[in-house]
Amino acid sequence: MLDNRVIMIPIVYEEFGRRGKPILVLAGDIGGTKTNLALFHYAESTFRLLQEKTYSSRSFNSFNDMVLDFVGSEKPDCISVGVAGPVINDSVKITNLNWSIEAKSCSETTGIPHVYMINDLVANIYGLATLEAKDFVVFHEGAPDIMGNAAIISPGTGLGEAGMFWDGHYFHPFATEGGHADYAPETEEDIGLLLYLQKIHGHVSWERVVSGMGINQIFEFLCQYRDYQPDDQMREALEKGDAAAIISQGSKDGDPVCKETMQMFWRNLANEAANIVMKYNGFGGVFIGGGIVPKNLDVLSKEDFLHYFLEAGRMKSLLEKVPVRIVLNDRAALQGASFYGAIRFRLEHS
């Protein structure tokens, strides 16, 4: 059971999520690799996890089929899901998965009348409001007394980015597709990587570099760039397993190209984190989510991150004031989708 009295960030209309009649929310965090579903019971100022299951996203032909597999005899009051893609008119084509989800179709198929969809990074932001201090690593204290817009960046299967507009009292989350904006190289190696990726993909976005797929592509580029041949054991592992995890482990084991790969990933993440702070005027703070960074804090240097994060010319003095936090709780998006569902349902029924 989670007590929601600890508020890390004040979210608009959060009082509707925390107060009101008891409600059951089926929450989902839908990604290109896996989907987490959970049933939450909300009452007074707490919510309780009743049931949870993780699915391989590609093992199902549709989200509707997955919901039908999950739901028992007791139907929830609403479905609320965070999805990795742009939500337009209550429908979404998931970016790294051959799925489309429509709220109306989901409602008709499952018999659950209220279906809400939000971008997965917006779900992460709502999730931040359910977390406690222990769910974060503070990378940079900055000037926490400065209130203003904030940002979140989450490298995982892809790269998610979102912002939070500060109205003087509450944050208003908003989705972006900033991870698909043009990649901006800085070093000679970055320029080489850009040219390498252009030959493969044509357009090169930040997601091609700062993500799980990016780690694999940086490694392949550096093997060519450094004229390096991985041994047969690593090559076989890369072909059969999770390349990003294998390269990360190789870095921990001292492999030089794996180490350089992770350093290049880290530097580019720091650069893009600074970019979104400046684009959103996000001097109220930046949060780093996703599954990659928390698993690699033993090889990703705080000092290196801050060096690259602050490498912004005339904006350095402003970036020095920006708090930077790593989100450790891997259920932030799931809890956030649930919290958003409670807010929406109670707003509509108040």
Beta strands, then each sheet from edge to edge (+ up, - down):
strand 1: 2-3
strand 2: 23-30
strand 3: 34-43
strand 4: 46-56
strand 5: 78-83
strand 6: 87-88
strand 7: 91-93
strand 8: 100-102
strand 9: 115-119
strand 10: 136-140
strand 11: 150-155
strand 12: 159-166
strand 13: 171-175
strand 14: 286-288
strand 15: 324-327
sheet 1: 1+ 4- 3+ 2- 5- 9-
sheet 2: 6+ 7- 8+
sheet 3: 10+ 15- 14- 11- 12+ 13-
end
